Amino acid sequence: MRRRLELAAVLAAIAALYLWNLTANGWANAFYSAAAQAGSQNWEAFFFGSSDAGNSITVDKPPASLWIVDLSVRVFGLSSASILVPEVLMGVATAAILYLAVRRAVRAATGSDAAAHRGGLLAAVVLALTPVAALMFRFNNPDALLVLLMTAAAYAVVRSVQDGKARWLVGAGVLLGLGFLTKQLQVLLVVPGFGIAYLVAAPHRLGRRLLHLVGALAAMAASAGWWILAVELTPASARPFIGGSQGNSILELTFGYNGFGRLDGNEVGSVGGGNGWGQPGLFRLFSASFGGQIAWLLPSALILGAALVWAGRRAPRTDPVRASVIVWGGWVLVTGLTFSLMAGIIHEYYSVALAPGIAALVGLGAAILWHRRSLRTESAALAAAMAAAGATGAVLLGRATGFVPWLPPVVAVAGIAAAAGMVAGTFGTRLVPGWSAWGSRTTASLALLAGLAGPLAFTAQTVSTAHTGAIVSAGPSSGFGFGGRGGFGGQRQFIQGQFGQGTGAPAASGFGPQGGRSGGFGGRGGGAGLLGAATPSSALVAALTDDASKYTWAAAVVGSNNAAGYQLATGQPVMALGGFNGTDPSPTLAQFQQLVSEGKVHWFIAASIMGRDSGSNAARQIAQWVEANYTAQTIGGETVYRLG
């Protein structure tokens, strides 16, 4: 009972931490908030993941994460809380599942319920205090659901290996398929570790193990494939355009923009890859932009995982600890290397996908090796992990200039002292009376200080700060930019106002909450641009909502973030010309002209966006046609054209 109460207290504390100051994030990522609004109003928009209830275009991801938020908005109404509280609950659920997975493996290794409980709690706490996890479990990007589904799948694999029951492995396949419908190919990064763990350690003959793996793959394909097939078989005229693609194809989106293009940077219609997103390399996760998000305990996790493999080198093939290390270690290695070396679009917050794997290795390794700390090899591994945690924490804290300046040396000293305590503990019992009691407690306390003080400080700053827009990062030096904190990188063209009005640079204030005129690119248009949603004036809101019921779309504007701001402010469908980047061929000029002639679009809003030299120019052509054929007027400081 006491352990259940302790677990409940930890989960309640995680929930309280993540709920704190939650609605300060406003719409968070307005791009997805507008899609949730649309899905709560229209079932077709719900199914396809449309950006608007008029079903002009989808978001650039499958809709699984939207389905949960759509239902929340349908039940509780549209608000910041109804959009973000489900994300918090996903974070709490992920911590609980991680606890269960780690506890099973530690109990199997040690036979101790107490050690298993401590290992599971440590893993849950490490996950919750990872800064990027605290960020993304309070934000409405697809990553929260993706991490929850992958963690649940990992638990199912661990249980299947231990119990020998194929239904758990098939269940993991179903969960991974749903992960595919959340963020497509990224979910596959955990599959190698899962498959190898079962193939190596499941208690069956090799042929049967292979057959079970085929069944799990079939379950994964079916779990994801039904929706992919439904979209592919639906005529293009009967569904929205697939945002992020150039050919209105979900398969193109899967394997191009959201697939191999992320690896090689060849993403037609995107905002570019290559060095504009940071220099790929083995140490990218320790860089100034990524380190404070995820890297705090990464070296320690790798040390502990390697130590567990070495300690169990003579264990039977079915050893559950080795299998768990393969599950979580494979997750960390494959995902970490992919994120480090990919040349396409990558944001710091993607690294949340590493958090459960790192936390699990820390919980497993710390609990099992601590239980065996009287052995020299295990003690040495713990000491190395403690020293690494202190050193990594001190370096990452030191990069945040002016942020708790006294903490880096404290963390470094704590790591060294904890490591020394572990080494001393090998013979300290003989030299110091009572060492095994107070020495162990002191060493453990110092290790927790070294490993968790830095992430806790960054996480506390993260939850106390508002985060909005398309690109966010955790911690005191959080900023915006493509692959770094210092800006955009590479050569980009900024198109102001009504296209072709010259070039410019981002406002010094960045992309600010909800974007607005203070955070956009300037120009005569009032939109916030590529990365931030507009905050229209009350006068413009009144104009857009007047007679809106007579039109399918209250307005059209280039770029999904621009459209999201107007849509959320008015509650009316707003067509996002060109999708997220303004470079999707949806609609074409001829299609837009037809919609206008049918009286389906009321207003056109001239908004500032980012231009690109790849993808469709349809949105630019539409803007030029509107400017040439309709009279501009200014409402609330924004340039608009009445089409209806």
N, C-alpha and C positions, 0 to 999 in steps of 0.2 A: 504493500500500500504506500509506503513512504517513497518508493521509487516512482510510482505512478504520480504521486503528488509533486515530486521534483520535476518530472517531465512536464506535467501540466503547468507548473510555475514557469519553466523555461519557455514553453511555447506561448504562454500568456505574455511573458516579457517581450518576446519577439514581436507578437502582435501589437503590443503597446508601443514598442519602438517604431514599428513601421507605420502605425496609424498616426503617430505624432506629427502634427503640422502637415498632414497629408494634402488637404485641399489647397494649401498654398501653391501646389503645382498647377492649379487651375485645370485647363483642358489637357495638361501635359503635352503629349504629341497630338496636336489638333487634327492632324491628318487621319489618325485612327479614331479620334473622338467623333469626328464628323461621320466617318463610316459607321460607327456604332449608332449614332443618331439615325442614320439612314436605315440601318438594319432593324431598328426598333419601330420604324414607320412602315416598312415595306418588306414582305417576305421574300420577294425576288432579290432585293438588295441584301437581305440576310443570307440567303443561300450562296450567292455569288461573291459577297464581300464588296458590294458597290460603294463608291465614294458618296453617292447621293441617291436619294429615293427615286429620282427619275431614271436611274440605272444607265447613265451614260458611259461610265468606266469603273473598273474595279480598283482596289488598292493593289500594290505590287507584291502582295503575298497571298497565299491561300487564306481562307477566312476562319479557321478553327478558333484562333484567339478572339476574333471578333464575335463569334457566336456566343461566347460566355458573357461578354460585356453587353452585347445586344439584348440578351435576355434580362440582364440586370437593369438596363435602361427601360425596357418594356415594363418591368415590375415596379421599379422605384422612381421612374422619371429621369429625365436627362439632368445630370449634375456632375460636378467633379467627383463627389463621393461615390455615386453609382457606377462611375467608370473606373475609379482607382481602388476601391475597397476589394473588388474581386482579385486584383493583383496582389494585394496584401495577403489575402487568404491563400493564394497560391504559394506565397513565400512560406507561410506557416506550415502548410501541408508538405512542402518540399523538405523543410527541416524535420518534420515528424517522420516522414518516410526514410530520410537519411539515417535518423536515429535507429529505426528498426533494422535497416540493412546492416549497419555497422555493429549493432548489438548482437545480431545473429552470428556474425563471423568471429567476434571477440569471444563470445560464449563457447563457440566450438573449439577455439584455440586454447582457452584458459580453463574452461569448466567453471568459471566464476561469474555468477550473476552480477556481483558488485563491479567487477572489472568491465563486464559487458555494458552495464548501465553507464559507467563513467565514460567509456569510449564513445557510446552513442550520443551522450549529452555533449561531449567535447566536439564531436563532428557537427552537431546541430548548431552549437554556439559559433564555431568557426565559420560555418556557412552564413549565419545571420549577420555576423560582424564583418564579412567581406564587403568593402565599400561598394563595389559595383553591384553586389546582390541587394544591398540596402537601397541602391538607386533604382534598380530595375523591378524590384518587387513593390515599388511605389509608383510605377510608371506604366503606361498602357501600350508599350511595344509588344510584339509577339514573344519576346525572349522569356518572359516570366512563365508562360504556359509551356514553352519548349523545354525549359529547365525542369519544370515539374514532371512532365511526361517522361523525359529521359531518366530522371531519378527514380520514378516509379518503375520504369522498365529495368533499370539496374537492380532494384530490389527483387523484381520478379526473376531475373536471371540468377541472382545469388541464391534465392530460395529454390529455384529449379535445380541448381547444381547440388545443393545440400539434400533436398528431398528426393531428387530423382524423378520428379513428376513433370511430364512434358507440358501439361496445361499451363504451368507457370511460364514456360518458355514461349508458348504460343501467345499467352497474355502479354508478354514483353513485346512480341511482334506487333500486336494490335496497338499497343501504346506508342511504339515507334512509328507506325503508320499514321496515327493521329499527330505525332510530332512532325511528320512530313507535311501534313495539311496545315501546320503552323508556320514552319519556316523552310520547307522544302529540303534540299540536299544537305543542309547543315546537320540534320538529325543523324545522317549516315556516319558521321565521324565517330560515334560511340559504338557502332556496330562491330568493327573488327575486334575490339576488346571483349565485347559480349560473346561473340561467336567463338573466339579462341578459348575463353574461360570454360564455356560449356564443352567444347570439343576436347579440351585437356582433362577436365575434372569431373564431368558428369559420371555417375555410377552405372554406366551401361557399356555394352560392347560398342566398338567403333562404328559399326554399321548402323546401329540404332541411334547413336548420337548424331550421326550425319542425317539420318531420316528426321529426327526431331528438329534439327536446324533447318532443313528444307521446309518443314511444316511452319516453323516460326517465320521464315522468309515469305512464305505464301500468305500467312496471316498479316504480315506487314504490308504486302502488296495489295491485299484485299481491303485492308483498313484505309489505305490511302487511295487506292485505285478507283473505288466507286465514285468518288467526287471528281477525280480527274477525268474519268470516262464520261460522266454526266456532262461535264463542261465541254469536252471534245465533241460529244454527239449532239449537243444543242446547237442549232443553226446560229450563225453569228448575228443574224437579224433578230433573233429571239432572246438575246442575252446582252449584257453590257460588254464593252470592249475589255480585253484583258490588259489591265494597266501594267506597264513595265515591258511589254512586248512590242515589237514593231510589226508583227504579222497577225495580231489578234489570236494568239495561240498560247494555251497554258503550258504546252510542252516546250515552246520556245522560251517562255518565262522560266520554266524549271531548269532547263539545261543551259540557257544563255545568261540572261541578266542576273538570275539568282543561283546560277550553277557554275559552270566552268569559267564564265566571265569573271567571277570573283577570284578565281585562282590566277588567271593570266592577265587580267585587266582589260580584256577585249569585250567591252560591254557597250554595244551600240545603243544610243539613247540615254546612257547614264551620265553622271557628272564626272566620269573619268576615273582611271586607275593609275597605276604606276606610282612614281615617287610623290605625287600629290597627296597620297594617303599615308605617307611615311615610308621610310626605307625598309623593305623586307629584310629579314635577317634572323639568325637564331636567337638573338637577345632582344627582339622587339618587345616581348612581354615585360622586360625589365627597363624599358625606355622611359623617358620622362612622361610620355603620354599614357602608357599602359601600366607602369609599375605600381602606382598608387591605387589603381583599380583592383588588381588581382594578385600581385606578385609577393605579397607579404610572407606567406608561408609556403610558396611554391618550392624553394630549395629544400626546406625541411620535409615537405611531403615526399619529394623524390628520394631523399635520404632514408626516410622511414620505410617507404615502399621497397627500396632496394634491400634494406636490412631484413625486412620480413621474408623476402624471397631467399636471401642467403641463409637465414635461420631455418627455413623450412626446406632446404635443398635436399634433404634425405627423407622428407615426408612422403607418404603414399601419393599416387597420382591424383586421388580424389580429395586431397587436402583442401578444405574450404577456405583457409586463409590464403593460400596461393591463388585459388580461383578468384577471391575477392580482390586481391592485389592486381590480378590481370584485368578484371572488370574496371576498377577505378583507375589503375595506372595506365591501361590502354586508353581509357577516356582522356586522361590528362595529356599523354604523349601525342596521340594522333591529333587531338584538337589543338593542343599547344603548338605543335609543329606546323599545322595548317595555317593557323592564325599568324604565325611568325613569318612564314614564307610566301603567303598569298600576295599577289601584286594588284589585285582589284580593290573594290570598295571594302574598307574595314573601318569600323568605329570602335572606340575604346570600350563601349558598353557591350560589344559582342563577347568580351572576355567573361561575362557572367556565366557562359556555358562551361567554363572551367571550374567554377566555384564548388559544385558538389563533389567532383573528383578529388580536388585538393583537400577539401574538408574531410572526406571519407578516409583518405590515406593518413591524414593527421590523426583522426580518431582511432583508426585501426592500429597504426604503428605506435602511438603513444600508449594506448591501453595494453596492448599485448607485450610490448617491450618493457613497459614499466612493471608489469606483472612478473617479468623474468629479469628484472634489473640486477639481480645478484650475479648474473652471468656477464662476463667481461665484454663479450662482443655486443650483446644487447645494450649494456651500459654505455659503451663507446658510441654506438649509433645514436642513442638518446642524447648524449652529450654533444655530438656533432649537430644534431637537429636543433638543439637549444641554442647553440652558438650561432648557427646559420640564421635562426629566427631573429636573434638580437641584432646581428650585423645587417640583415636585410631591412629590418624595421628602422634601424638608425639611418641607413642610407636614404630610404624612401621618405622618412620624416624630414631629413635634412634638406631635401629638394624643395619642400614647401616653405619657402623663405618667410620667416616671421610667424609661422604657425606653431604654437606651443614650443618655443625654442629650447626649453629645458628638457623636453621629452626624449630627443635622440640620444643624449648621453645616458639617460636613465635606462632606456631600452637596451643599449649596447652593454652597459655594465651588468644589467640583469641577465642577459644572455650568457655573458662570460661567467658570471657567478653560478648560474644554473648548471652550466657545463662542468665547472669545477666541482660543484656539489655532486654531480653524477659520478665523476671520476673518484672523488673522495669516498663516495658511498661504497665503492668496491672493497675498500679495506677500513672504512671509517668505523664500522661496528666494533672492530677489535681495538681501535685506538681511542675512541671517544664514547664514554658511557651514554647509552640512550640514543645513539646516532640514528638508528633505524626509525625512530619515531619523529623526533624534531628535525633531523637532517632531511628526511624524505619530504616532510611537509614543507620545509623551507625551500628545498630544491624545486618542488612542484609549483610553489607559489611564484618563485622567480621565473620559472619557465613560462607560466601563464602570462606574467607581466611582459616578458620579452616578446612573446608571440602575439598577444592580443591587445596590448596598449596602443600600438600604432593603428591597427585597423579600427579599434574602438573610437579613437580620436577622429579619424577620417569619416567613419560612419556617423558619428554624432554631428559632425559638420554637415554631412550630406542630408540627413533628415531634417535639419534645421534650416535648410536653404531651399528656395523654390527652384524647380527644374522644369522648364518648358521648351518646346521646340523639337526639331527633328533630330538634333545631335546633342546629347547631354553626356556629362561625365561626373564622376563622384569626387569628393574630396575638396580641400581648401583651394587648390590651384586649378579647379575645374574650369574649363573654358569651352570653346567651340573650335571646330576646324576639322579638316579631313585628315585624320590620322595623326594629329598633333594638336597642341594647345595654342600654337602660334598663328593660326590662320589657315589659308586655303592651300597653299603650296601649288607649285606648277603655274602655268599660264592659263587663266580663265577669263572669259569675256563676260562682262556684266551689261545687260541691256536694260536701260532705264525707261520708265514711262511707257510710251506707246511704241516700243520697238524702233530701233534705228535712231534713237535720240542721243547716241554717244555711249561712252563707256564710263564706268565709275568704279568705286570700291565700296566695300561694306561700311556702313556707319560705324563710328568708333564704339558705339554702345553695344555692338554685337546684335544678336537676334532677339534679345529680351523676352520677357514673358508675353506670350501671345503676339510677339512681333510688333505689329502696329507701325505707325509712321516713325516711331523712335528707333525701330530696329530693322528697318528695311534697307533698300538700296537707293532710296531717293527717287528722283524723277517726278513726273506729274501724276502718276498713278498712286493710289493709296494703299496698294497691297503690300504685304510684308516681304514678298519674295519667295525664294526657293525653300528656305528653312524655317520661316516663321509665319504664323497665321495672322491675317489682318484683324484689326479691331476697328470696325466701321463706326462712324458717328451715328447718333440717334436719327439725324436727318436722313442719312442714307438707308438706315434700317427701315425707316418709315416708307421710303420710296420703294424699296425692294419688296416689302410686305404688302404694299397697296395693290389690290387686285391680283395677288399672287395665285389665288385659286384658279384663275383663268389660264394659267400657264403651267407647263410641265416643269420648267426651270425658271426660278425667279430672276436668275442672272447667269451669265457665263463669264469666266475669267481664266486667264492662262495660269496653269499650275495648281496642283491639288492643295497646297498649303494656303495659297491665296483663297481658293474656293472654300476651304474649311472654315476660315475665319468668318466669312460672310454667312455661310450656312449655319454655323453654330449660333451666330448672333440673331438670325432671323427665324430659324426653325424651318426654312424653306429649302428645297433642292437648289443647289448651285452647280452648274456644269463646270468641271475642271478640264479646260482645253489642254490637250497634250499630256494629261496625267501628271505625275509627281514632278518630273523635270521639265514639263512643257514640250517634250520631244517625242511623245507617242503620236502616231497618226490617227488621233481620235478627238473630234471628228475631222474628216477632211473638209476642205473649204466648200466643196459641193454639198456635202451632207449638212454642214452648218447652214448654208444658204437655204436648203430645203426645210430645215427645222424652223428657221426664221419666217420663211414664207407661209408655213403652216401655223404660225402664231404660237409656237411652243416656248420661245425664249423671250423674256421681257426686257432685260437690260444686258449690256456689255460693260464690264468694268475694266478700265485700262490700269493694269497693275505692273509693278516692277518685278522682273524675274531674272534668273540667270540664263544666259544663252549658251548653247553648245554647238560644236561643229559636227556633231553626229546625231543621228536620229532624224525624225520627221520635222519639216518646216511648216507643217499644216497650221499650227497655232499662230505662227508669225503671219502667214498668209491671211488667216481669218482676221487678225487684228488690223492688218493693213486694209482689208476690204471694208471692215466696219468704219475705220477712220475716213476712208474715201467716200462712203455712201451715206453716212449718218452724221448728225450734228452733235458735237461734243457739248456737254454741259458739266458744270461743277456742282456737286452736292456734298456738303460737309467736307470740303477740301479735296474731294476725289473726282477724277475725270471719269464720266460715265456717258454711255450712249443708250438712248431708248430705242429698242428694236421693235417692241410690240405696239 
